[in-house]
Amino acid sequence: MKKGCTEMKGTSIKAIIFALATLCSSGIAFAGPDLGAAEQQATNWHAIIMFMIFVGFTLFITKWAAKQTQSTQDFYTAGGGISGFQNGLAIAGDYMSAASFLGISALVFSSGFDGLLYSLGFMVGWPIVLFLVAERLRNLGKYNLSDVVSFRLEEKPVRTLAAVSSLVVVAFYLIAQMVGAGQLIKLLFGLNYNIAVVIVGLLMMAYVMFGGMLATTWVQIIKAVMLLSGATFMAFMVMKAVGFSFSNMFNQAIGVYSQAHNMSWDEAAKIMGPGKLAANPIDALSLGLALMFGTAGLPHILMRFFTVKDAKEARKSVVVATGFIGYFYLLTFIIGFGAILFVSNNPQFLDVAKAAVTGKLELVGGNNMAAVHLSDAVGGDLFMGFISAVAFATILAVVAGLTLSGASAISHDLYANVFKKGQTTPQSELRMSKIATLGLAIFAMVLGILFEKQNVAFMVGLAFSVACCANFPVLVLSMFWKGLTTRGAVIGGVVGLVGAVSLIILSKAVWVDTLGISETAPNPFNGPALFAMPLSFFCCWLFSVTDKSARAEKERKAFDAQFVRSQTGIGISGASDH
């Protein structure tokens, strides 16, 4: 922590823990590592060496990818030459962020069964993507979400809206990942926070600028394999210790939990049932909606469907991704309970001084480090170094994917199609993408440093909420409803975007806890999705139905041609040969 922050010091530990507790129990703490303000630790050489090996290897891949990346198509979609299986693994890599790995296992560690709600929430979104979006998306679009939405609607307003809402989602997601990375490095490697954020920024810039989508995909694949194998080993060691019996694990976990938290067995047994997260049904419902439909509106996930050669491969990639993600979230659940067994009663991992102040169980470096400490408990220093490097690599790969989708929104949508009205050369668009990547990387570094103390989970929540309220209604209606017009799409999208952000600002989590404006929040609910998403759908419908212009008639007539293409894929851009 910086010496200059004297005000922070006074309230430091109590405030951080209080904020952490309230936000974990609030419906918005989706799945992000709220590492609080992590203390700088002694240098962890194992982690640094592992990390250096990973970075060196991925930079070598970037160099290879740079030779292959000749055109804008190569840059944005890896020339459409990625197979369904590879893409599925890369999507899984995009989705299994450090937020999920550290955040969900920490949630299970501190509140038991509640953590499962998150795991399931993130899972449920995938069938929607599979059945509603993936195939049609690949058939209709070229590079990103805006291509699909503007297929039959007026290009300029629709692309501007899609680009702006995509950039808002990307910005919130970037903050979450940058802060997470900074805090993780500070904790594990013993580096200064600002230096850590700049390192992340420079690396992601290198991946995206030089290697484009091809490099980003391969970084994701490598990282997904490393994360899955590391998490599998941890879960295996936990299950081995309890004789491969779930009932043994749960019984022992309740016993250890009651000792660690100084409570009776009956009290501790409550961790096996739904707790605080499901206590407020409206927040729980909003959280569910955001996780379910937000997935289908995340620009960096949608962009992945254009990297495969046809709709069949797009479908295959969702099935593969669902399998890997499902398996991973099951592991996080086992890791969370394993952390209760191995970490909560081991003095090596406990922060006694902090616990004396709060009266609660506190881990060194904050409770989000439960998975990292467990890796130390089951595999020693070397394995902990591996898991730390993987957690960091995870953030790096997710950030690269986000930057790429942000760069495509700026160069492909705003620059090429809105300002230049399609009168650009592929070379100038590619050059603009690289300038946009540079700008986004600097922007992400600044945000990462500014939001050092911000709750990461909350930011991820914000991204999902905005995606499900602004992007999802417009995307789904443009593909499935004949009556959607430009006026309806733009007004509905703007209402969803502004509504989601406004409701979040007026909620307790921001109004009271973050900004400290007053004691009570104007909006008593934490999740905006339950209110803003139906409102967005309603506005899309109302302003489309009442639109009697000649343009609107033309758009309605164009739906049939769009429908045929979305089903058959006639006229789509093929893959380039690599």
FENTAPE-V283109 format. One line per field, one symbol per residue. ss: DSSP state (h for helix, s for strand, l for the rest). psi: psi as a letter, one per 40 degrees, with the letter a starting at -180 (. if undefined). Layout:
BEGIN
ss=???
psi=???
END
This chain:
BEGIN
ss=lllllhhhhhhhhhhhhhhhhhhhhlllllllllllllllllllhhhhhhhhhhhhhhhhhhhhhhhhlllhhhhhhhhhlslhhhhhhhhhhhhllhhhhhhhhhhhhhhllhhhhhhhhhhhhhhhhhhhhhhhhhhhllllhhhhhlllllhhhhhhhhhhhhhhhhhhhhhhhhhhhhhhhhhhllllhhhhhhhhhhhhhhhhhhhhhhhhhhhhhhhhhhhhhhhhhhhhhhhhhllllhhhhhhhhhhhhhhhllllhhhhhhhhlllhhhllhhhhhhhhhhhhhhhhhlhhhhhhhhhsllhhhhhhhhhhhhhhhhhhhhhhhhhhhhhhhhllllhhhslhhhhhhhllllslllhhhhhhhhhhhhhhhhhhhhhhhhhhhhhhhhhhhhhhhhhhhhhhhhhhhhhllllllhhhhhhhhhhhhhhhhhhhhhhhhhlllllhhhhhhhhhhhhhhhhhhhhhhhhhlllllhhhhhhhhhhhhhhhhhhhhlshhhhhhhllllllllslllllhhhhhhhhhhhhhhhhhllllhhhhhhhhlhhhhhhhhhhllllllllll
psi=iiddgdddddecddddddddddddeieegcgiggeaghihiihgddddddddddddddddddddddddgdidddddefeeehiddddddddddddgidddddddddddddebddddddddddddddddddddddddddddiddadddddedeihddddddddddddddddddddddddddddddddddefiiddddddddddddddddddeadddddddddddddddddddddddddddddeffhdddddddddddddddefiiddddeeeeihbddedhddddddddddddeddeehddddddeeeidaddddddddddddddddddddddddddddddddddehddeigdddddddeihhiheieeedddddddddeaddddddddddddddddddddddddddddddddcddddddefefiidddddddddddddddddddddddddfdeihddddddddddddddddddddddddehdehiddddddddddddddddddddeiddddddddfdidiidheidheddddddddddddddeddeheiddddddddeddddddddddeheihaiih.
END
